[in-house]
Amino acid sequence: MRLIQFVTSNQQRAVGLVASDTEIKPLNGVSSVYELAKAAIAKQASITDLVNQLVSNDSLSYDDIISQGRLLAPFDHPDPAHLYVTGTGLTHLGSADTRANMHAQASQKAAEMTDSMKMFKLGVEGGKPQNGELGVQPEWFYKGDGSIVVPPGQALTSPAFALDGGEEPEIAGFYINDDNGQPWRIGFAIGNEFSDHVTERQNYLYLAHSKLRPCSVGPELLIGELPKDIRGYSRIVRGGEVLWEKPFLSGEDNMSHSIANLEGHHFKYGVFCRPGDAHLHFFGTATLSFGDGIETQEGDIFEIAAPEFGKPLLNPLKKSSAPLVKVKSL
């Protein structure tokens, strides 16, 4: 089952069930997936069961929603400040290679194992614990709050001070905390965890800076468990032609950490279990155009897709000319 959030022709928010590549069936009684999830928790029902109860007989054109720019991110919070956007890195088999090469270029001891390779090795050895135990903790980063999440089809804007704006094709998980602070997983979506890789390459301690950028997810939210073996593609289109394209792999069969381990290390912190808050968490990637020497330009279109997630995620690249904010004294 896959859901979208969108704006109706009457400019009202809505949730829709993806009935086919061309057909959306709106849900009655809810205007957001956040509202849907809260209702499921209150009724002690699964989201799938609740969707089946609320789905209408109406049929809307999926193509019209897309072409008219009415898609929303597949999950958000009524107050964007209460949606944490975070992620974990070095979680996929092969994901350390590009990172290690980037950092080795800035190191005088390139022959030694980089910190990235050490972290990756730890994950391979202990990232998939058994019996519900907590395994090796992954690399973790904060990306922003809900205000940085760009709807599908809209531009990913790189700030004027950025040195690069590159795609990261990833799977994202979506969560909501109930009134007791218990996190509940809602589902998964394809995502572009847009980052500044030139800044990161200067020094791995700049990773935190490189991640404070917008991102995009969707357009469709997959309800249920994440497939074990996901095979998609990531491409950059420039001037109507494919500039770069590569397959990407995800799902636990292609990861050095289990989803449960990544979730466990995120929600072990009490601040992330605050009642009513929501979370968008990226699970990492092993595929970057930056690793192949691609330099993105304004107007490039990022396209990321995998069959399990329906329609592809498309976002053009835009570069901001806004000046730096300066602090004023009171």
C-alpha angles and dihedrals in degrees: 000000000000130000136192134197116220146155117255124229085261091057094252124136116248144171120225137192113228102235094172141334088284105029134073123186112202122223121238122231101016132080100187141030087238089060090045092052093048090051091050091052092048092049093042087233133131118255089240092057092046093049090052089054095047103038113115131217091240118112125210130188110254090198091055092052090052098042092048092052094243099133118117129193106281092243135023142147125249086238108042091205088069095057111087115207111201141145150191127231139200088037101124129076106260093016093116095061099074093038093049092048091050093051095040089061089064095043128088089206099056091147091066123081108271122231087250092057091046091052092046092050090052089054094050090051099043112007097102107053121179133233096028095296123146112251134190112330116243131223106280133195141180115229104177141273133292092288091075095057109106120204118245111276094024125110125272102220119211112207120245092249094052120114094203142003113206137164127247113193107213146151115247128202123212125212142177129197117224125222090278094051094255110147117228124193113228102182148284139277139184112259147186108222092195113204145168105249097175090059091048092049092058090068131342089231086070090066090102091055093046092056098053093096137106121275139189135216137185142336085202131039114215112216117210135025122346112252113250095230118038120178117185141143137246121202142168119217119201123182092349094306131099107255096179136000136175137164117247130203129211140154123090094288087066098038135087091212131050119237089240091056093050090048092046094054092049099047095041085087114085093217088067093054097062110141114260096014122125134210138211109192126185116213100204139252143233097208126081131159086211089067088061093052097259116157110200123221135202109275095032112135120222114211122187125173146157125182094240091062101050119218119036122256110244126187130162120220118244128182120217123223094191112134123242116275113247123207117240125208120236 
